[in-house]
């Protein structure tokens, strides 16, 4: 039988709070009780009710936020976001990260949730409880709360093949910095896999543990590793990772990518798959691209990629050759040449693959918008001319 007195007690507490302090005291008493009982969804509704009462609005209303007049609309919206932040943090503290995101999404504040995701990923035992993994990946990567963490989890637990697929599908929607970080993780992962495989074959063939620590050193003088069309890692994975590595600017990762190209060049021709222009000779062209950023043959590499851009028809092969040249010149800090190449092949309004920076980005880094303005005059492009003037003389970054 239900204990009626016990059932009535919380209602009596609300009545006492109301008689002693009015509506505000009663609602604060309810909020404290709901918080102590961890009933956070009801606590959220209570916070909104408190805001409406404070503004002199009905405690329960069918009027939508959009229909409220100002200044009530702004005040209720502010209270809504404040309540979202409070409940979101309480749910984070409970480890209920998926529920927390439902409240935090409208606030645009992800720092606390990203930190909680990192802590949970570091302490979770996915071997004993694999069901923990996918919700973390979905929040971190799918919801873009901490994309690099999500990608790292994919790489660690789903392997290279899935990681390549996820990179191509998810990373284009992320910032360049996030793309570079994820690409770096992928390059390092494949390099470690290949290094271990090559060491194992050398150990088997020579009977001793090889002393060399890098892939390039292991390959030197051991052409027999590739006899009879031999290979040591999925060659499609190698091709894809080298392609993805173009976005990397970290010299340490570039050096690893260059060694991957060296390995690729030693493979049988049937495994040296053609790339997209200007990387048709996949490993040779990429080796040039990575090597020049490490200080090797800058003039030869620039000449090579300039020739490829000159010889390519954007209508047929797209803007890849031109974008590659612009990126290379930018990374070499040859701003005038980069702007000139962009003005020739990638003027404002050109639909690109997103690899190269815009002329506005280049002009900002170069500290001059004269080339952009000249191109706009030539093309009778008033809108972008005005944008260039605003970027040149207005506040903030381009």
Secondary structure, 3 states (H helix, E strand, C coil): CCCHHHHHHHHHHHHHHHHHHHHHHHHHHHHHHHHHCCCHHHHHHHHHHHHHHHCCCCCCCCCCHHHCCCCHHHHHHHHHHHHHHHHHHHHHHCCCHHHHHHHHHHHCCCHHHHHHHHHHHHHCCCCCCCHHHHHHHHHHHHCCCCHHHHHHHHHHHHHHHHHHHHHHHHHHHCCHHHHHHHHHHHHHHHHHHHHHHHHHHHHHHHCCCCCCCCHHHHHCCCHHHHHHHCCCCCHHHHHHHHHHHHHCCCHHHHHHHHHHHHHHHHCCHHHCCCCCCCCCCHHHHHHHHHHHCCCCCHHHHHHHHHHHHHHCCHHHHCCHHHHHHHHHHHHCCCHHHHHHHHHHHCCCCCCCCCCCCCHHHHHHHHCCCHHHHHHHHHHCCHHHHHHHHHHHHCCCCC
